[in-house]
Amino acid sequence: MMPSLAKTLNAYYAGYAYEAAQHLRPTVRSTPPETRFVLFARGRSGTTLLLSMLNAHPAVEADGEILRRRALCPLRLVKQCEAQTQASVYGFKLLSYQLRSLQTHLPDRRAFLEALVEQGYRVLYLRRQNLLRHALSGLYAEHRRRWHQTETDAADRPAIRVDRDDLFRWLDGSAQLRRFEQEAIGGLPHLSLTYEEHLEDPACHADTLRRVTDRLDLAPIAPDTSLRKTTPRRLSDLATNPDDVRRWVAASPYARFLSAVLA
């Protein structure tokens, strides 16, 4: 089977199969949980880390990317998933590319978020400010085929050779998704968080978790996660060709993001 065809079948028909399977599962509640939330973000922005901290709360049950494949009725799928939890707080993760590029049959992507808000969902919007660091993180994960790392995993983080076309594919894609997110979230009530300010430094995790639990009307808990950062911070540690990367980016519209990578 051609790779592109296999990818299309997985994104569409496997999604329909997953959706049907969820609707066949028995529900455990007839009324919605007391509190519901959606974590809206780009991938490689700390969503897994934040969700793992929230899932450590005894009152919370948060699903991952339930819309990672196309669904015939996304809103109905969300309702079915929330009906399968006994927790008083239910949430799920929605990556912006999934809303923009997978749920293409929705006539208005923003209307989907609006419908969630109207039904009582609270929106946590997590974004990454530095597009270059975001792109390098994505490339590094793609190259190693490892998107997350726990404290029990091997600590080796070998440098990779960065390809120019791949780098700008990530940079341009991240910039486009940021514009889409701003259009989709603009005017909707939400808690705004950034990876750099609220998640990158573990010393900030307690305050970040306190902000989120306050937003969800939850008692605060101490952060507890086994996840570890997968991407080297310095460009010279991440790339075997750091001078090439500096030269390419310095001559591009993304030059302003270089200083943080070199810090």
C-alpha positions as CSV (number, residue, x, y, z in Angstrom):
1,M,0.0,0.0,0.0
2,M,1.3,3.5,-0.9
3,P,2.5,5.4,2.3
4,S,0.2,8.4,1.4
5,L,-2.8,6.1,1.0
6,A,-2.1,4.3,4.2
7,K,-1.8,7.6,6.1
8,T,-5.1,8.8,4.6
9,L,-6.9,5.6,5.5
10,N,-5.5,5.8,9.1
11,A,-6.5,9.5,9.5
12,Y,-10.0,9.0,8.1
13,Y,-11.4,5.4,8.3
14,A,-9.5,4.5,11.5
15,G,-10.9,7.6,13.0
16,Y,-14.4,6.5,12.1
17,A,-13.8,3.1,13.6
18,Y,-12.5,4.6,16.8
19,E,-15.6,6.9,16.9
20,A,-17.9,3.9,16.4
21,A,-16.1,2.0,19.2
22,Q,-16.5,4.8,21.6
23,H,-20.3,5.0,21.0
24,L,-20.5,1.2,21.6
25,R,-18.9,1.5,25.0
26,P,-21.4,1.7,28.0
27,T,-21.7,5.1,29.6
28,V,-21.3,5.5,33.3
29,R,-23.1,8.7,33.8
30,S,-26.2,10.4,32.5
31,T,-25.2,14.0,33.4
32,P,-22.0,15.8,32.6
33,P,-19.1,16.0,35.0
34,E,-19.1,19.0,37.3
35,T,-16.2,20.6,35.5
36,R,-14.9,20.0,32.0
37,F,-12.0,21.4,30.1
38,V,-10.1,21.3,26.8
39,L,-6.4,21.8,26.5
40,F,-5.9,23.5,23.2
41,A,-2.3,23.8,21.9
42,R,0.3,22.9,19.2
43,G,2.2,19.7,19.6
44,R,5.7,20.0,21.2
45,S,4.4,22.7,23.6
46,G,4.3,20.8,26.9
47,T,0.8,19.4,26.6
48,T,1.7,15.9,27.8
49,L,3.6,17.3,30.8
50,L,0.7,19.5,31.8
51,L,-1.9,16.8,31.3
52,S,0.2,14.3,33.3
53,M,0.2,16.8,36.2
54,L,-3.5,17.3,36.0
55,N,-4.2,13.5,35.8
56,A,-2.3,13.1,39.1
57,H,-5.2,15.0,40.8
58,P,-7.7,12.5,42.3
59,A,-10.7,14.4,41.0
60,V,-9.5,14.6,37.3
61,E,-9.6,12.2,34.4
62,A,-8.2,13.7,31.3
63,D,-8.1,12.0,27.9
64,G,-5.4,12.5,25.4
65,E,-5.9,13.4,21.7
66,I,-9.4,11.9,21.1
67,L,-9.6,13.9,17.9
68,R,-6.3,12.8,16.5
69,R,-8.2,11.2,13.6
70,R,-11.1,12.5,11.6
71,A,-14.5,12.1,13.3
72,L,-17.9,12.3,11.7
73,C,-19.4,14.1,14.7
74,P,-16.5,15.6,16.8
75,L,-18.8,17.2,19.4
76,R,-20.8,14.1,19.9
77,L,-17.6,12.1,20.3
78,V,-16.5,14.4,23.0
79,K,-19.8,14.0,24.8
80,Q,-19.5,10.2,24.6
81,C,-16.0,10.3,26.0
82,E,-17.0,12.5,28.9
83,A,-19.9,10.2,29.7
84,Q,-17.5,7.3,30.3
85,T,-15.8,8.9,33.3
86,Q,-16.7,8.7,36.9
87,A,-14.4,11.6,37.8
88,S,-15.9,15.0,38.8
89,V,-13.6,16.8,36.4
90,Y,-13.1,15.6,32.8
91,G,-10.8,17.0,30.1
92,F,-9.1,16.2,26.8
93,K,-6.3,17.5,24.6
94,L,-7.0,19.1,21.3
95,L,-4.0,19.9,19.1
96,S,-4.5,22.8,16.8
97,Y,-3.5,20.9,13.6
98,Q,-6.1,18.3,14.4
99,L,-8.8,21.0,14.4
100,R,-7.5,22.8,11.3
101,S,-6.3,19.9,9.1
102,L,-8.2,16.7,10.3
103,Q,-11.7,17.8,11.1
104,T,-12.0,19.4,7.7
105,H,-15.7,18.7,7.3
106,L,-16.5,21.2,10.1
107,P,-17.8,24.3,8.3
108,D,-16.4,26.5,11.0
109,R,-13.5,25.3,13.2
110,R,-13.9,28.2,15.6
111,A,-17.6,27.3,16.0
112,F,-16.5,23.9,17.5
113,L,-14.6,25.7,20.3
114,E,-17.5,28.0,20.8
115,A,-19.8,25.1,21.1
116,L,-17.6,23.5,23.8
117,V,-17.5,26.8,25.7
118,E,-21.3,27.2,25.4
119,Q,-21.6,23.7,26.9
120,G,-19.5,24.6,29.9
121,Y,-16.0,23.6,28.8
122,R,-13.2,25.7,30.2
123,V,-10.4,26.3,27.7
124,L,-6.7,26.1,28.7
125,Y,-4.7,27.5,25.8
126,L,-1.0,26.5,25.9
127,R,1.4,27.9,23.3
128,R,5.1,28.0,22.6
129,Q,6.5,31.5,22.1
130,N,9.8,30.7,20.4
131,L,9.1,29.2,17.0
132,L,12.7,28.2,16.4
133,R,12.9,26.2,19.6
134,H,9.5,24.7,18.8
135,A,10.8,23.7,15.3
136,L,14.0,22.2,16.6
137,S,12.1,20.3,19.3
138,G,9.9,18.8,16.6
139,L,12.8,17.9,14.3
140,Y,14.7,16.3,17.1
141,A,11.7,14.2,18.2
142,E,11.1,13.2,14.5
143,H,14.7,12.2,14.0
144,R,14.9,10.1,17.2
145,R,11.3,8.8,17.0
146,R,10.9,9.6,20.6
147,W,8.4,12.2,21.6
148,H,8.5,11.8,25.4
149,Q,11.0,10.7,27.9
150,T,10.6,9.5,31.5
151,E,13.1,9.5,34.3
152,T,13.7,5.8,33.8
153,D,14.7,6.2,30.1
154,A,18.2,6.5,28.9
155,A,19.5,10.0,29.3
156,D,21.5,10.1,26.1
157,R,20.5,12.9,23.7
158,P,22.8,12.7,20.7
159,A,23.1,15.7,18.3
160,I,21.4,15.4,14.9
161,R,22.1,17.0,11.5
162,V,19.4,19.6,10.8
163,D,18.1,19.7,7.2
164,R,17.3,23.2,6.0
165,D,14.1,22.2,4.2
166,D,12.9,20.3,7.2
167,L,13.7,23.2,9.5
168,F,11.7,25.7,7.5
169,R,8.9,23.2,7.1
170,W,8.5,23.2,10.8
171,L,9.0,27.0,11.2
172,D,6.5,27.9,8.6
173,G,4.0,25.3,9.9
174,S,4.3,26.5,13.4
175,A,3.8,30.1,12.4
176,Q,0.7,29.1,10.4
177,L,-0.7,27.2,13.3
178,R,-0.1,30.1,15.7
179,R,-2.2,32.4,13.4
180,F,-4.9,29.7,13.2
181,E,-5.0,29.4,17.0
182,Q,-5.2,33.1,17.5
183,E,-8.2,33.3,15.2
184,A,-9.8,30.2,16.8
185,I,-9.4,31.3,20.4
186,G,-9.7,35.1,20.0
187,G,-12.6,36.5,22.1
188,L,-13.3,33.1,23.9
189,P,-12.7,32.9,27.6
190,H,-9.6,30.9,28.3
191,L,-6.6,30.6,30.6
192,S,-3.4,31.5,28.6
193,L,-0.2,29.6,29.3
194,T,3.2,29.5,27.6
195,Y,5.7,26.7,27.7
196,E,8.6,29.1,28.3
197,E,7.0,30.8,31.3
198,H,4.9,28.0,32.9
199,L,6.4,24.6,32.1
200,E,10.0,24.8,30.9
201,D,11.5,25.3,34.3
202,P,10.4,22.6,36.8
203,A,10.6,25.3,39.6
204,C,7.5,26.9,38.0
205,H,5.4,23.8,38.0
206,A,3.8,24.3,41.4
207,D,2.6,27.8,40.6
208,T,1.4,26.7,37.1
209,L,-0.6,23.8,38.5
210,R,-2.0,26.2,41.1
211,R,-3.2,28.5,38.4
212,V,-4.8,25.7,36.4
213,T,-6.5,24.1,39.4
214,D,-7.9,27.5,40.4
215,R,-9.3,27.8,36.9
216,L,-11.0,24.4,37.3
217,D,-12.2,25.1,40.9
218,L,-10.0,22.3,42.2
219,A,-8.0,22.0,45.4
220,P,-4.3,22.5,44.6
221,I,-1.9,19.6,44.7
222,A,1.9,19.3,44.4
223,P,3.1,18.6,40.9
224,D,4.1,15.0,40.3
225,T,5.4,13.8,36.9
226,S,8.0,11.4,35.7
227,L,8.4,13.1,32.3
228,R,11.8,14.7,31.4
229,K,12.9,17.1,28.7
230,T,13.8,15.3,25.5
231,T,15.5,18.1,23.6
232,P,18.9,19.7,24.4
233,R,18.6,23.4,25.1
234,R,21.7,24.7,23.3
235,L,21.8,24.6,19.6
236,S,25.4,23.3,19.7
237,D,24.2,20.3,21.7
238,L,21.3,19.6,19.5
239,A,22.7,20.0,16.0
240,T,25.9,18.7,14.4
241,N,25.7,21.7,12.0
242,P,24.8,24.6,14.3
243,D,26.6,27.2,12.2
244,D,24.5,26.3,9.2
245,V,21.3,26.6,11.3
246,R,22.4,30.0,12.6
247,R,23.1,31.2,9.1
248,W,19.8,30.0,7.6
249,V,17.7,31.4,10.4
250,A,19.6,34.7,10.6
251,A,18.7,35.4,7.0
252,S,15.0,34.6,7.5
253,P,12.0,36.2,9.1
254,Y,12.6,34.0,12.2
255,A,16.0,35.6,13.1
256,R,14.5,37.2,16.2
257,F,14.2,33.7,17.8
258,L,17.9,32.9,17.6
259,S,19.1,34.6,20.8
260,A,17.0,32.3,23.0
261,V,18.4,29.2,21.3
262,L,21.9,30.4,21.9
263,A,21.3,31.3,25.5
